[in-house]
Amino acid sequence: MSSKHHSSNNIAHARRMVHQLRKEAGVERIKVSKASADLMNYCHEHAKFDPLLVGIPASDNPFKDKKPCTIL
């Protein structure tokens, strides 16, 4: 009985593996050089909207202190 259960587990595992491999084989792939070029173009096109590159205006910054610290 144990070998039958072990055999059915192996078959189930093999089916899951085949299913996963079929899914991975169906994924559309592109060359790394094209992906990196696309990513660089995207970064250049959107750089003017990136707050880490252009900063946040003081009037729009919700974390800016309203009053200076009186302790210092």
All heavy atoms as TSV, in Angstrom:
chain	resi	resn	atom	element	x	y	z
A	1	MET	N	N	0.823	-1.187	0.000
A	1	MET	CA	C	0.000	0.000	0.000
A	1	MET	C	C	0.871	1.257	0.000
A	1	MET	O	O	0.561	2.213	-0.656
A	1	MET	CB	C	-0.918	-0.049	1.234
A	1	MET	CG	C	-1.972	1.006	1.224
A	1	MET	SD	S	-3.219	0.537	0.043
A	1	MET	CE	C	-4.534	1.517	0.551
A	2	SER	N	N	1.979	1.227	0.722
A	2	SER	CA	C	2.861	2.370	0.802
A	2	SER	C	C	3.502	2.676	-0.545
A	2	SER	O	O	3.645	3.823	-0.919
A	2	SER	CB	C	3.934	2.117	1.855
A	2	SER	OG	O	4.841	3.180	1.861
A	3	SER	N	N	3.891	1.637	-1.275
A	3	SER	CA	C	4.507	1.868	-2.580
A	3	SER	C	C	3.496	2.434	-3.573
A	3	SER	O	O	3.843	3.231	-4.435
A	3	SER	CB	C	5.124	0.579	-3.121
A	3	SER	OG	O	4.119	-0.379	-3.367
A	4	LYS	N	N	2.223	2.029	-3.445
A	4	LYS	CA	C	1.174	2.568	-4.324
A	4	LYS	C	C	0.971	4.062	-4.034
A	4	LYS	O	O	0.839	4.861	-4.950
A	4	LYS	CB	C	-0.125	1.799	-4.117
A	4	LYS	CG	C	-1.222	2.224	-5.048
A	4	LYS	CD	C	-2.463	1.392	-4.856
A	4	LYS	CE	C	-3.551	1.845	-5.802
A	4	LYS	NZ	N	-4.784	1.127	-5.595
A	5	HIS	N	N	0.960	4.410	-2.760
A	5	HIS	CA	C	0.799	5.808	-2.367
A	5	HIS	C	C	2.009	6.629	-2.829
A	5	HIS	O	O	1.868	7.740	-3.345
A	5	HIS	CB	C	0.625	5.901	-0.847
A	5	HIS	CG	C	0.435	7.291	-0.342
A	5	HIS	ND1	N	-0.573	8.115	-0.785
A	5	HIS	CD2	C	1.125	8.019	0.589
A	5	HIS	CE1	C	-0.488	9.278	-0.179
A	5	HIS	NE2	N	0.547	9.237	0.671
A	6	HIS	N	N	3.195	6.066	-2.663
A	6	HIS	CA	C	4.429	6.735	-3.091
A	6	HIS	C	C	4.426	6.918	-4.606
A	6	HIS	O	O	4.805	7.980	-5.110
A	6	HIS	CB	C	5.639	5.908	-2.641
A	6	HIS	CG	C	6.951	6.537	-2.972
A	6	HIS	ND1	N	7.362	7.714	-2.394
A	6	HIS	CD2	C	7.946	6.168	-3.820
A	6	HIS	CE1	C	8.544	8.043	-2.876
A	6	HIS	NE2	N	8.928	7.118	-3.744
A	7	SER	N	N	3.966	5.920	-5.326
A	7	SER	CA	C	3.900	5.982	-6.786
A	7	SER	C	C	2.921	7.060	-7.241
A	7	SER	O	O	3.205	7.812	-8.179
A	7	SER	CB	C	3.496	4.623	-7.349
A	7	SER	OG	O	3.285	4.703	-8.723
A	8	SER	N	N	1.769	7.154	-6.579
A	8	SER	CA	C	0.785	8.172	-6.968
A	8	SER	C	C	1.305	9.571	-6.646
A	8	SER	O	O	1.018	10.522	-7.375
A	8	SER	CB	C	-0.560	7.916	-6.288
A	8	SER	OG	O	-0.447	8.060	-4.895
A	9	ASN	N	N	2.087	9.703	-5.556
A	9	ASN	CA	C	2.699	11.003	-5.251
A	9	ASN	C	C	3.705	11.390	-6.324
A	9	ASN	O	O	3.778	12.562	-6.717
A	9	ASN	CB	C	3.397	10.963	-3.888
A	9	ASN	CG	C	2.420	11.126	-2.744
A	9	ASN	OD1	O	1.279	11.531	-2.952
A	9	ASN	ND2	N	2.874	10.806	-1.551
A	10	ASN	N	N	4.490	10.422	-6.794
A	10	ASN	CA	C	5.464	10.702	-7.852
A	10	ASN	C	C	4.764	11.130	-9.133
A	10	ASN	O	O	5.225	12.048	-9.817
A	10	ASN	CB	C	6.333	9.472	-8.124
A	10	ASN	CG	C	7.387	9.276	-7.061
A	10	ASN	OD1	O	7.677	10.186	-6.297
A	10	ASN	ND2	N	7.950	8.080	-7.000
A	11	ILE	N	N	3.672	10.474	-9.459
A	11	ILE	CA	C	2.917	10.819	-10.678
A	11	ILE	C	C	2.328	12.222	-10.538
A	11	ILE	O	O	2.404	13.036	-11.469
A	11	ILE	CB	C	1.827	9.772	-10.964
A	11	ILE	CG1	C	2.484	8.441	-11.350
A	11	ILE	CG2	C	0.886	10.255	-12.060
A	11	ILE	CD1	C	1.515	7.285	-11.447
A	12	ALA	N	N	1.761	12.526	-9.382
A	12	ALA	CA	C	1.183	13.857	-9.166
A	12	ALA	C	C	2.265	14.929	-9.240
A	12	ALA	O	O	2.062	15.995	-9.840
A	12	ALA	CB	C	0.470	13.906	-7.821
A	13	HIS	N	N	3.398	14.641	-8.651
A	13	HIS	CA	C	4.517	15.592	-8.703
A	13	HIS	C	C	4.994	15.795	-10.139
A	13	HIS	O	O	5.259	16.928	-10.564
A	13	HIS	CB	C	5.667	15.091	-7.815
A	13	HIS	CG	C	6.863	15.975	-7.849
A	13	HIS	ND1	N	6.858	17.239	-7.299
A	13	HIS	CD2	C	8.098	15.800	-8.373
A	13	HIS	CE1	C	8.039	17.793	-7.484
A	13	HIS	NE2	N	8.820	16.929	-8.132
A	14	ALA	N	N	5.101	14.722	-10.889
A	14	ALA	CA	C	5.533	14.810	-12.286
A	14	ALA	C	C	4.535	15.622	-13.106
A	14	ALA	O	O	4.930	16.427	-13.951
A	14	ALA	CB	C	5.717	13.415	-12.871
A	15	ARG	N	N	3.250	15.455	-12.842
A	15	ARG	CA	C	2.220	16.224	-13.571
A	15	ARG	C	C	2.320	17.707	-13.250
A	15	ARG	O	O	2.183	18.560	-14.138
A	15	ARG	CB	C	0.829	15.692	-13.236
A	15	ARG	CG	C	0.524	14.392	-13.919
A	15	ARG	CD	C	-0.893	13.948	-13.695
A	15	ARG	NE	N	-1.137	12.702	-14.417
A	15	ARG	CZ	C	-2.020	11.808	-14.076
A	15	ARG	NH1	N	-2.774	11.989	-13.011
A	15	ARG	NH2	N	-2.176	10.718	-14.788
A	16	ARG	N	N	2.550	18.011	-11.976
A	16	ARG	CA	C	2.718	19.423	-11.604
A	16	ARG	C	C	3.943	20.015	-12.285
A	16	ARG	O	O	3.917	21.157	-12.759
A	16	ARG	CB	C	2.834	19.556	-10.084
A	16	ARG	CG	C	1.518	19.402	-9.352
A	16	ARG	CD	C	1.626	19.857	-7.896
A	16	ARG	NE	N	2.641	19.142	-7.148
A	16	ARG	CZ	C	2.450	18.014	-6.464
A	16	ARG	NH1	N	1.241	17.461	-6.449
A	16	ARG	NH2	N	3.440	17.445	-5.800
A	17	MET	N	N	5.013	19.254	-12.329
A	17	MET	CA	C	6.232	19.731	-12.987
A	17	MET	C	C	5.999	19.974	-14.477
A	17	MET	O	O	6.420	20.994	-15.024
A	17	MET	CB	C	7.373	18.729	-12.801
A	17	MET	CG	C	7.913	18.661	-11.396
A	17	MET	SD	S	8.799	20.146	-10.938
A	17	MET	CE	C	10.235	19.961	-11.973
A	18	VAL	N	N	5.325	19.051	-15.135
A	18	VAL	CA	C	5.041	19.198	-16.567
A	18	VAL	C	C	4.159	20.414	-16.796
A	18	VAL	O	O	4.393	21.203	-17.724
A	18	VAL	CB	C	4.390	17.913	-17.136
A	18	VAL	CG1	C	3.820	18.152	-18.512
A	18	VAL	CG2	C	5.397	16.774	-17.148
A	19	HIS	N	N	3.160	20.593	-15.949
A	19	HIS	CA	C	2.270	21.743	-16.075
A	19	HIS	C	C	3.071	23.048	-15.927
A	19	HIS	O	O	2.904	23.986	-16.721
A	19	HIS	CB	C	1.162	21.662	-15.023
A	19	HIS	CG	C	0.220	22.813	-15.043
A	19	HIS	ND1	N	-0.684	23.011	-16.061
A	19	HIS	CD2	C	0.058	23.845	-14.181
A	19	HIS	CE1	C	-1.368	24.119	-15.819
A	19	HIS	NE2	N	-0.930	24.639	-14.682
A	20	GLN	N	N	3.940	23.100	-14.923
A	20	GLN	CA	C	4.761	24.300	-14.705
A	20	GLN	C	C	5.707	24.542	-15.879
A	20	GLN	O	O	5.865	25.678	-16.335
A	20	GLN	CB	C	5.557	24.168	-13.399
A	20	GLN	CG	C	6.433	25.350	-13.090
A	20	GLN	CD	C	5.649	26.627	-12.857
A	20	GLN	OE1	O	4.526	26.600	-12.376
A	20	GLN	NE2	N	6.240	27.755	-13.216
A	21	LEU	N	N	6.326	23.501	-16.379
A	21	LEU	CA	C	7.242	23.657	-17.509
A	21	LEU	C	C	6.517	24.120	-18.760
A	21	LEU	O	O	7.057	24.924	-19.533
A	21	LEU	CB	C	7.990	22.345	-17.764
A	21	LEU	CG	C	9.007	21.966	-16.685
A	21	LEU	CD1	C	9.519	20.550	-16.929
A	21	LEU	CD2	C	10.149	22.952	-16.652
A	22	ARG	N	N	5.304	23.647	-18.963
A	22	ARG	CA	C	4.517	24.107	-20.118
A	22	ARG	C	C	4.179	25.589	-19.978
A	22	ARG	O	O	4.203	26.335	-20.968
A	22	ARG	CB	C	3.254	23.278	-20.262
A	22	ARG	CG	C	3.523	21.916	-20.850
A	22	ARG	CD	C	2.253	21.155	-21.130
A	22	ARG	NE	N	2.589	19.873	-21.729
A	22	ARG	CZ	C	1.849	18.793	-21.639
A	22	ARG	NH1	N	0.716	18.821	-20.981
A	22	ARG	NH2	N	2.220	17.667	-22.225
A	23	LYS	N	N	3.835	26.008	-18.762
A	23	LYS	CA	C	3.558	27.431	-18.543
A	23	LYS	C	C	4.804	28.264	-18.820
A	23	LYS	O	O	4.726	29.304	-19.479
A	23	LYS	CB	C	3.094	27.666	-17.102
A	23	LYS	CG	C	1.650	27.319	-16.868
A	23	LYS	CD	C	1.206	27.428	-15.421
A	23	LYS	CE	C	1.617	28.669	-14.720
A	23	LYS	NZ	N	1.072	28.756	-13.328
A	24	GLU	N	N	5.949	27.819	-18.338
A	24	GLU	CA	C	7.181	28.566	-18.550
A	24	GLU	C	C	7.589	28.584	-20.017
A	24	GLU	O	O	8.137	29.579	-20.496
A	24	GLU	CB	C	8.304	27.971	-17.693
A	24	GLU	CG	C	8.112	28.214	-16.219
A	24	GLU	CD	C	9.188	27.572	-15.365
A	24	GLU	OE1	O	10.241	27.181	-15.907
A	24	GLU	OE2	O	8.968	27.458	-14.145
A	25	ALA	N	N	7.326	27.511	-20.722
A	25	ALA	CA	C	7.669	27.462	-22.144
A	25	ALA	C	C	6.788	28.411	-22.954
A	25	ALA	O	O	7.198	28.893	-24.012
A	25	ALA	CB	C	7.529	26.034	-22.670
A	26	GLY	N	N	5.597	28.703	-22.454
A	26	GLY	CA	C	4.679	29.584	-23.161
A	26	GLY	C	C	4.922	31.062	-22.914
A	26	GLY	O	O	4.301	31.910	-23.550
A	27	VAL	N	N	5.824	31.403	-22.009
A	27	VAL	CA	C	6.103	32.807	-21.703
A	27	VAL	C	C	6.862	33.435	-22.863
A	27	VAL	O	O	7.847	32.875	-23.352
A	27	VAL	CB	C	6.928	32.916	-20.401
A	27	VAL	CG1	C	7.388	34.338	-20.176
A	27	VAL	CG2	C	6.133	32.418	-19.220
A	28	GLU	N	N	6.371	34.605	-23.297
A	28	GLU	CA	C	7.055	35.314	-24.377
A	28	GLU	C	C	8.356	35.898	-23.843
A	28	GLU	O	O	8.388	36.517	-22.783
A	28	GLU	CB	C	6.165	36.444	-24.900
A	28	GLU	CG	C	6.776	37.211	-26.033
A	28	GLU	CD	C	5.909	38.370	-26.496
A	28	GLU	OE1	O	4.739	38.425	-26.104
A	28	GLU	OE2	O	6.434	39.204	-27.230
A	29	ARG	N	N	9.413	35.702	-24.557
A	29	ARG	CA	C	10.729	36.159	-24.111
A	29	ARG	C	C	11.282	37.177	-25.109
A	29	ARG	O	O	11.008	37.114	-26.289
A	29	ARG	CB	C	11.680	34.979	-23.992
A	29	ARG	CG	C	11.142	33.929	-23.045
A	29	ARG	CD	C	12.166	32.859	-22.753
A	29	ARG	NE	N	11.614	31.770	-22.014
A	29	ARG	CZ	C	11.423	31.737	-20.708
A	29	ARG	NH1	N	11.740	32.782	-19.996
A	29	ARG	NH2	N	10.920	30.682	-20.111
A	30	ILE	N	N	12.044	38.124	-24.562
A	30	ILE	CA	C	12.731	39.083	-25.413
A	30	ILE	C	C	14.202	39.090	-25.010
A	30	ILE	O	O	14.563	38.680	-23.912
A	30	ILE	CB	C	12.129	40.499	-25.308
A	30	ILE	CG1	C	12.232	41.031	-23.885
A	30	ILE	CG2	C	10.706	40.527	-25.792
A	30	ILE	CD1	C	11.816	42.476	-23.736
A	31	LYS	N	N	15.037	39.585	-25.895
A	31	LYS	CA	C	16.469	39.625	-25.614
A	31	LYS	C	C	16.766	40.667	-24.540
A	31	LYS	O	O	16.075	41.679	-24.423
A	31	LYS	CB	C	17.258	39.947	-26.875
A	31	LYS	CG	C	17.161	38.846	-27.901
A	31	LYS	CD	C	18.088	39.108	-29.055
A	31	LYS	CE	C	18.011	37.912	-29.999
A	31	LYS	NZ	N	19.118	37.855	-30.902
A	32	VAL	N	N	17.783	40.398	-23.746
A	32	VAL	CA	C	18.164	41.301	-22.662
A	32	VAL	C	C	18.551	42.666	-23.226
A	32	VAL	O	O	18.233	43.708	-22.644
A	32	VAL	CB	C	19.323	40.698	-21.840
A	32	VAL	CG1	C	19.852	41.691	-20.826
A	32	VAL	CG2	C	18.878	39.423	-21.162
A	33	SER	N	N	19.196	42.696	-24.371
A	33	SER	CA	C	19.608	43.974	-24.955
A	33	SER	C	C	18.384	44.827	-25.294
A	33	SER	O	O	18.392	46.044	-25.075
A	33	SER	CB	C	20.460	43.740	-26.197
A	33	SER	OG	O	19.766	42.948	-27.131
A	34	LYS	N	N	17.328	44.227	-25.793
A	34	LYS	CA	C	16.110	44.976	-26.106
A	34	LYS	C	C	15.417	45.412	-24.822
A	34	LYS	O	O	14.944	46.546	-24.720
A	34	LYS	CB	C	15.153	44.151	-26.952
A	34	LYS	CG	C	13.889	44.930	-27.289
A	34	LYS	CD	C	12.987	44.234	-28.234
A	34	LYS	CE	C	11.725	44.949	-28.585
A	34	LYS	NZ	N	11.362	46.157	-27.900
A	35	ALA	N	N	15.352	44.527	-23.841
A	35	ALA	CA	C	14.705	44.873	-22.572
A	35	ALA	C	C	15.439	46.026	-21.894
A	35	ALA	O	O	14.803	46.952	-21.371
A	35	ALA	CB	C	14.653	43.658	-21.663
A	36	SER	N	N	16.758	45.995	-21.901
A	36	SER	CA	C	17.517	47.070	-21.254
A	36	SER	C	C	17.368	48.381	-22.025
A	36	SER	O	O	17.261	49.448	-21.412
A	36	SER	CB	C	18.979	46.688	-21.097
A	36	SER	OG	O	19.572	46.464	-22.345
A	37	ALA	N	N	17.332	48.316	-23.341
A	37	ALA	CA	C	17.132	49.529	-24.139
A	37	ALA	C	C	15.746	50.113	-23.872
A	37	ALA	O	O	15.602	51.332	-23.713
A	37	ALA	CB	C	17.308	49.230	-25.621
A	38	ASP	N	N	14.735	49.259	-23.795
A	38	ASP	CA	C	13.375	49.729	-23.486
A	38	ASP	C	C	13.314	50.358	-22.098
A	38	ASP	O	O	12.668	51.390	-21.901
A	38	ASP	CB	C	12.371	48.570	-23.573
A	38	ASP	CG	C	12.137	48.098	-24.994
A	38	ASP	OD1	O	12.546	48.798	-25.942
A	38	ASP	OD2	O	11.536	47.011	-25.147
A	39	LEU	N	N	13.985	49.744	-21.145
A	39	LEU	CA	C	13.992	50.275	-19.781
A	39	LEU	C	C	14.700	51.628	-19.724
A	39	LEU	O	O	14.226	52.558	-19.065
A	39	LEU	CB	C	14.666	49.283	-18.834
A	39	LEU	CG	C	14.725	49.671	-17.374
A	39	LEU	CD1	C	13.335	49.885	-16.796
A	39	LEU	CD2	C	15.462	48.601	-16.583
A	40	MET	N	N	15.799	51.755	-20.439
A	40	MET	CA	C	16.514	53.036	-20.460
A	40	MET	C	C	15.663	54.119	-21.119
A	40	MET	O	O	15.608	55.259	-20.627
A	40	MET	CB	C	17.852	52.885	-21.177
A	40	MET	CG	C	18.854	52.099	-20.360
A	40	MET	SD	S	20.425	51.869	-21.173
A	40	MET	CE	C	21.021	53.535	-21.298
A	41	ASN	N	N	14.981	53.780	-22.209
A	41	ASN	CA	C	14.099	54.754	-22.863
A	41	ASN	C	C	12.976	55.180	-21.928
A	41	ASN	O	O	12.647	56.369	-21.833
A	41	ASN	CB	C	13.517	54.171	-24.152
A	41	ASN	CG	C	14.538	54.089	-25.252
A	41	ASN	OD1	O	15.521	54.823	-25.263
A	41	ASN	ND2	N	14.319	53.175	-26.182
A	42	TYR	N	N	12.393	54.221	-21.224
A	42	TYR	CA	C	11.319	54.536	-20.279
A	42	TYR	C	C	11.836	55.477	-19.193
A	42	TYR	O	O	11.168	56.466	-18.846
A	42	TYR	CB	C	10.778	53.253	-19.649
A	42	TYR	CG	C	9.712	53.502	-18.616
A	42	TYR	CD1	C	8.376	53.642	-18.988
A	42	TYR	CD2	C	10.040	53.628	-17.270
A	42	TYR	CE1	C	7.396	53.885	-18.038
A	42	TYR	CE2	C	9.073	53.875	-16.320
A	42	TYR	CZ	C	7.757	54.003	-16.707
A	42	TYR	OH	O	6.796	54.258	-15.767
A	43	CYS	N	N	13.015	55.194	-18.662
A	43	CYS	CA	C	13.582	56.034	-17.603
A	43	CYS	C	C	13.846	57.446	-18.104
A	43	CYS	O	O	13.559	58.426	-17.401
A	43	CYS	CB	C	14.867	55.410	-17.057
A	43	CYS	SG	S	14.583	53.909	-16.114
A	44	HIS	N	N	14.379	57.585	-19.311
A	44	HIS	CA	C	14.657	58.917	-19.868
A	44	HIS	C	C	13.357	59.683	-20.121
A	44	HIS	O	O	13.284	60.891	-19.868
A	44	HIS	CB	C	15.459	58.807	-21.165
A	44	HIS	CG	C	16.881	58.408	-20.952
A	44	HIS	ND1	N	17.760	59.149	-20.205
A	44	HIS	CD2	C	17.582	57.331	-21.389
A	44	HIS	CE1	C	18.938	58.563	-20.176
A	44	HIS	NE2	N	18.851	57.442	-20.886
A	45	GLU	N	N	12.329	59.001	-20.606
A	45	GLU	CA	C	11.056	59.664	-20.892
A	45	GLU	C	C	10.347	60.114	-19.619
A	45	GLU	O	O	9.643	61.116	-19.633
A	45	GLU	CB	C	10.138	58.734	-21.681
A	45	GLU	CG	C	10.593	58.482	-23.097
A	45	GLU	CD	C	9.778	57.401	-23.797
A	45	GLU	OE1	O	8.812	56.890	-23.198
A	45	GLU	OE2	O	10.115	57.063	-24.945
A	46	HIS	N	N	10.505	59.378	-18.527
A	46	HIS	CA	C	9.774	59.681	-17.297
A	46	HIS	C	C	10.641	60.349	-16.227
A	46	HIS	O	O	10.169	60.578	-15.110
A	46	HIS	CB	C	9.140	58.400	-16.742
A	46	HIS	CG	C	8.065	57.857	-17.625
A	46	HIS	ND1	N	8.320	57.011	-18.672
A	46	HIS	CD2	C	6.733	58.076	-17.633
A	46	HIS	CE1	C	7.192	56.727	-19.281
A	46	HIS	NE2	N	6.211	57.343	-18.672
A	47	ALA	N	N	11.864	60.691	-16.545
A	47	ALA	CA	C	12.768	61.287	-15.557
A	47	ALA	C	C	12.253	62.621	-15.043
A	47	ALA	O	O	12.424	62.942	-13.862
A	47	ALA	CB	C	14.156	61.450	-16.159
A	48	LYS	N	N	11.602	63.394	-15.903
A	48	LYS	CA	C	11.141	64.720	-15.470
A	48	LYS	C	C	9.991	64.648	-14.471
A	48	LYS	O	O	9.677	65.625	-13.805
A	48	LYS	CB	C	10.727	65.556	-16.679
A	48	LYS	CG	C	9.631	64.956	-17.510
A	48	LYS	CD	C	9.393	65.761	-18.781
A	48	LYS	CE	C	8.498	64.957	-19.694
A	48	LYS	NZ	N	8.831	65.096	-21.066
A	49	PHE	N	N	9.374	63.460	-14.325
A	49	PHE	CA	C	8.283	63.290	-13.364
A	49	PHE	C	C	8.731	62.563	-12.097
A	49	PHE	O	O	7.926	62.357	-11.192
A	49	PHE	CB	C	7.139	62.490	-13.996
A	49	PHE	CG	C	6.633	63.092	-15.273
A	49	PHE	CD1	C	6.811	62.434	-16.472
A	49	PHE	CD2	C	5.992	64.324	-15.280
A	49	PHE	CE1	C	6.353	62.977	-17.655
A	49	PHE	CE2	C	5.531	64.875	-16.457
A	49	PHE	CZ	C	5.708	64.206	-17.651
A	50	ASP	N	N	9.983	62.191	-12.009
A	50	ASP	CA	C	10.480	61.405	-10.878
A	50	ASP	C	C	10.886	62.332	-9.741
A	50	ASP	O	O	11.838	63.102	-9.865
A	50	ASP	CB	C	11.676	60.555	-11.317
A	50	ASP	CG	C	12.110	59.548	-10.272
A	50	ASP	OD1	O	11.801	59.755	-9.073
A	50	ASP	OD2	O	12.755	58.554	-10.634
A	51	PRO	N	N	10.187	62.267	-8.597
A	51	PRO	CA	C	10.517	63.179	-7.502
A	51	PRO	C	C	11.900	62.940	-6.907
A	51	PRO	O	O	12.463	63.836	-6.290
A	51	PRO	CB	C	9.422	62.925	-6.462
A	51	PRO	CG	C	8.808	61.636	-6.831
A	51	PRO	CD	C	9.049	61.428	-8.289
A	52	LEU	N	N	12.459	61.757	-7.085
A	52	LEU	CA	C	13.811	61.516	-6.582
A	52	LEU	C	C	14.859	62.233	-7.425
A	52	LEU	O	O	15.956	62.528	-6.942
A	52	LEU	CB	C	14.107	60.014	-6.546
A	52	LEU	CG	C	13.245	59.202	-5.578
A	52	LEU	CD1	C	13.555	57.721	-5.728
A	52	LEU	CD2	C	13.462	59.656	-4.153
A	53	LEU	N	N	14.533	62.524	-8.681
A	53	LEU	CA	C	15.479	63.211	-9.559
A	53	LEU	C	C	15.267	64.721	-9.569
A	53	LEU	O	O	16.225	65.484	-9.611
A	53	LEU	CB	C	15.368	62.666	-10.983
A	53	LEU	CG	C	15.729	61.195	-11.172
A	53	LEU	CD1	C	15.473	60.772	-12.609
A	53	LEU	CD2	C	17.180	60.949	-10.797
A	54	VAL	N	N	14.012	65.158	-9.566
A	54	VAL	CA	C	13.734	66.590	-9.685
A	54	VAL	C	C	13.383	67.236	-8.353
A	54	VAL	O	O	13.332	68.461	-8.267
A	54	VAL	CB	C	12.592	66.855	-10.703
A	54	VAL	CG1	C	13.005	66.423	-12.083
A	54	VAL	CG2	C	11.311	66.180	-10.285
A	55	GLY	N	N	13.142	66.452	-7.330
A	55	GLY	CA	C	12.792	66.995	-6.024
A	55	GLY	C	C	11.306	67.294	-5.919
A	55	GLY	O	O	10.569	67.249	-6.900
A	56	ILE	N	N	10.896	67.606	-4.715
A	56	ILE	CA	C	9.497	67.932	-4.445
A	56	ILE	C	C	9.444	69.404	-4.060
A	56	ILE	O	O	10.185	69.838	-3.168
A	56	ILE	CB	C	8.944	67.072	-3.289
A	56	ILE	CG1	C	9.030	65.598	-3.658
A	56	ILE	CG2	C	7.509	67.457	-2.957
A	56	ILE	CD1	C	8.671	64.664	-2.518
A	57	PRO	N	N	8.584	70.179	-4.691
A	57	PRO	CA	C	8.457	71.595	-4.300
A	57	PRO	C	C	8.042	71.688	-2.824
A	57	PRO	O	O	7.258	70.882	-2.332
A	57	PRO	CB	C	7.352	72.139	-5.204
A	57	PRO	CG	C	7.245	71.167	-6.332
A	57	PRO	CD	C	7.709	69.856	-5.810
A	58	ALA	N	N	8.576	72.664	-2.118
A	58	ALA	CA	C	8.290	72.812	-0.686
A	58	ALA	C	C	6.800	72.986	-0.432
A	58	ALA	O	O	6.277	72.517	0.577
A	58	ALA	CB	C	9.062	73.994	-0.122
A	59	SER	N	N	6.100	73.616	-1.351
A	59	SER	CA	C	4.661	73.833	-1.153
A	59	SER	C	C	3.865	72.531	-1.258
A	59	SER	O	O	2.783	72.432	-0.695
A	59	SER	CB	C	4.137	74.840	-2.176
A	59	SER	OG	O	4.347	74.342	-3.491
A	60	ASP	N	N	4.383	71.537	-1.984
A	60	ASP	CA	C	3.686	70.265	-2.160
A	60	ASP	C	C	4.158	69.179	-1.200
A	60	ASP	O	O	3.607	68.094	-1.194
A	60	ASP	CB	C	3.882	69.740	-3.587
A	60	ASP	CG	C	3.224	70.623	-4.619
A	60	ASP	OD1	O	2.344	71.422	-4.247
A	60	ASP	OD2	O	3.591	70.517	-5.801
A	61	ASN	N	N	5.172	69.461	-0.391
A	61	ASN	CA	C	5.757	68.453	0.480
A	61	ASN	C	C	4.976	68.366	1.793
A	61	ASN	O	O	5.060	69.258	2.633
A	61	ASN	CB	C	7.219	68.782	0.763
A	61	ASN	CG	C	7.931	67.668	1.491
A	61	ASN	OD1	O	7.314	66.725	1.964
A	61	ASN	ND2	N	9.240	67.787	1.589
A	62	PRO	N	N	4.214	67.276	2.004
A	62	PRO	CA	C	3.427	67.179	3.238
A	62	PRO	C	C	4.295	66.884	4.463
A	62	PRO	O	O	3.830	67.008	5.587
A	62	PRO	CB	C	2.483	66.010	2.956
A	62	PRO	CG	C	3.195	65.177	1.964
A	62	PRO	CD	C	4.008	66.134	1.129
A	63	PHE	N	N	5.551	66.510	4.281
A	63	PHE	CA	C	6.412	66.161	5.401
A	63	PHE	C	C	7.293	67.318	5.860
A	63	PHE	O	O	8.020	67.196	6.834
A	63	PHE	CB	C	7.290	64.962	5.025
A	63	PHE	CG	C	6.475	63.757	4.655
A	63	PHE	CD1	C	6.357	63.372	3.330
A	63	PHE	CD2	C	5.807	63.029	5.621
A	63	PHE	CE1	C	5.602	62.264	2.990
A	63	PHE	CE2	C	5.046	61.926	5.292
A	63	PHE	CZ	C	4.943	61.545	3.968
A	64	LYS	N	N	7.237	68.416	5.157
A	64	LYS	CA	C	8.044	69.577	5.547
A	64	LYS	C	C	7.460	70.183	6.817
A	64	LYS	O	O	6.248	70.331	6.957
A	64	LYS	CB	C	8.063	70.607	4.425
A	64	LYS	CG	C	8.911	71.802	4.739
A	64	LYS	CD	C	8.999	72.712	3.537
A	64	LYS	CE	C	9.519	74.032	3.907
A	64	LYS	NZ	N	10.769	74.416	3.902
A	65	ASP	N	N	8.335	70.532	7.750
A	65	ASP	CA	C	7.889	71.145	9.003
A	65	ASP	C	C	7.233	72.490	8.717
A	65	ASP	O	O	7.734	73.291	7.926
A	65	ASP	CB	C	9.066	71.357	9.950
A	65	ASP	CG	C	9.622	70.039	10.469
A	65	ASP	OD1	O	8.853	69.060	10.504
A	65	ASP	OD2	O	10.816	69.996	10.813
A	66	LYS	N	N	6.137	72.728	9.400
A	66	LYS	CA	C	5.432	73.999	9.234
A	66	LYS	C	C	6.164	75.128	9.967
A	66	LYS	O	O	6.230	76.238	9.514
A	66	LYS	CB	C	4.003	73.899	9.783
A	66	LYS	CG	C	3.196	72.765	9.191
A	66	LYS	CD	C	2.876	73.015	7.736
A	66	LYS	CE	C	1.951	71.930	7.241
A	66	LYS	NZ	N	2.359	71.241	6.078
A	67	LYS	N	N	6.718	74.785	11.138
A	67	LYS	CA	C	7.475	75.764	11.929
A	67	LYS	C	C	8.852	75.202	12.184
A	67	LYS	O	O	9.027	73.992	12.295
A	67	LYS	CB	C	6.795	76.002	13.274
A	67	LYS	CG	C	5.395	76.532	13.202
A	67	LYS	CD	C	4.894	76.824	14.604
A	67	LYS	CE	C	3.658	75.994	14.867
A	67	LYS	NZ	N	3.164	76.094	16.208
A	68	PRO	N	N	9.844	76.036	12.305
A	68	PRO	CA	C	11.175	75.507	12.640
A	68	PRO	C	C	11.188	74.957	14.073
A	68	PRO	O	O	10.379	75.353	14.914
A	68	PRO	CB	C	12.088	76.713	12.494
A	68	PRO	CG	C	11.196	77.900	12.519
A	68	PRO	CD	C	9.830	77.461	12.086
A	69	CYS	N	N	12.108	74.101	14.335
A	69	CYS	CA	C	12.241	73.494	15.652
A	69	CYS	C	C	12.761	74.533	16.640
A	69	CYS	O	O	13.793	75.165	16.435
A	69	CYS	CB	C	13.197	72.298	15.585
A	69	CYS	SG	S	13.387	71.459	17.149
A	70	THR	N	N	12.073	74.730	17.760
A	70	THR	CA	C	12.454	75.744	18.739
A	70	THR	C	C	13.520	75.235	19.704
A	70	THR	O	O	14.166	76.039	20.363
A	70	THR	CB	C	11.231	76.208	19.546
A	70	THR	OG1	O	10.633	75.070	20.175
A	70	THR	CG2	C	10.228	76.895	18.651
A	71	ILE	N	N	13.713	73.931	19.796
A	71	ILE	CA	C	14.704	73.377	20.698
A	71	ILE	C	C	16.104	73.664	20.189
A	71	ILE	O	O	17.005	73.997	20.951
A	71	ILE	CB	C	14.486	71.869	20.897
A	71	ILE	CG1	C	13.150	71.634	21.553
A	71	ILE	CG2	C	15.622	71.250	21.704
A	71	ILE	CD1	C	12.758	70.182	21.649
A	72	LEU	N	N	16.306	73.541	18.902
A	72	LEU	CA	C	17.624	73.767	18.316
A	72	LEU	C	C	17.776	75.230	18.055
A	72	LEU	O	O	18.664	75.901	18.035
A	72	LEU	CB	C	17.799	72.971	17.038
A	72	LEU	CG	C	17.688	71.466	17.186
A	72	LEU	CD1	C	17.742	70.806	15.822
A	72	LEU	CD2	C	18.810	70.924	18.059
